[in-house]
């Protein structure tokens, strides 16, 4: 017997600022840098426009955009290998410390 999903995936949903800021509060698993964790959650859970807004809040909170995962990769390293991540990569580069 196949079960029917009760929720549909929503693509392209625009989030308000308060919902975007909530991503800053995600708790990282043990052994994972908290700044990397929230960046990755936002990257995987937001459209590019929302992600750009998130990065403004992330930077304003003095979080580390160069944080790495346990393998030593930054989100920019990872996103740069993804085919459809050009807007995300550009946004990350725009927020790198000068």
Steps between C-alpha positions, in 0.01 A plus 500: 500500500650834396464792735413839363703798619288742698719802421633629174844649467480875455751639253588866467328597825591852610576514869456808716798642689403342832481154344836555329658609830382175660765317298764674716367307800546145370708295739793318347560130562797415717825546310355739239583872502180689580568769237554241230189313611265799471654602166445152361143483636419833336667399172304175483173645626467834323466638153783724384319826580422391856857371538635845406284656771617234746864587429432863595368388838783246535765767434329753728520241779879480446482133407784329310419457130824302461400240759570143393341160537687215672667422164645852482272628221329838512150541359655694211723199424198270495259728313765568235476135394122511452367562148211727590658699783635803312276748685593347837871504418480865392317590822759321714788671318330836548502447878861384535710722725697756305 
